[in-house]
Amino acid sequence: DKRPGQAPKGLQGFMEPFFEFLVTEIAKPNIGNKYEKFLPYLISVFFFILINNLLGLIPFLGGINSSGNISFTLVLSVFTLLIININGNKHYWQHIFAMPGVPKLVLIILVPVELMGIILKPMVLMLRLFGNITGGHITVLAIAGLIFIMGKLGASMGGATAGGLIAFPILLFVNVLELFVAFLQAYIFTLLTAIFIGAATEEHHHAEEHH
């Protein structure tokens, strides 16, 4: 540390609140004592999604809208799926394949349902991120289309000007909203990932619960 005992400055000072928020509001409350093991992934996925979301908002760089590509969100959800299930403890798997006190005939029905739930959790992450980011960009394109519609594709300059005057304030508002959504979707994906990891790694103390 170049400034021991002092508050960080520059980029470190700017980034520290983000890291502190991820640790205190997402990782610790939802994963518990083992949060440090998963913190690198949570931090990486948060900033990776956030940066890609922000790149998609930059004019003339709309093609970098990676978060609006379902292949992008699919890969992220698969990583989350692997981390959840590789680190799932015996109680996690027992709840799926051998629920205490549940008759074997009932397990025949419940086990496929639980296995389907394992797949559905990351799918929800995938579709939520893809849908929200794509929906925002479609809205922007639809509003910008007013200029061409009212201008009759260039045949009416007056109509195009009127369309621009109508579209500009709306586009400004929507882009500010999209900036908020960029942070929100990165937060939600990271939060749900932490919740799923916490549920898979949570230790159950049956004796204490019985007492």
Disulfide bonds with the S-S distance in Angstrom:
none
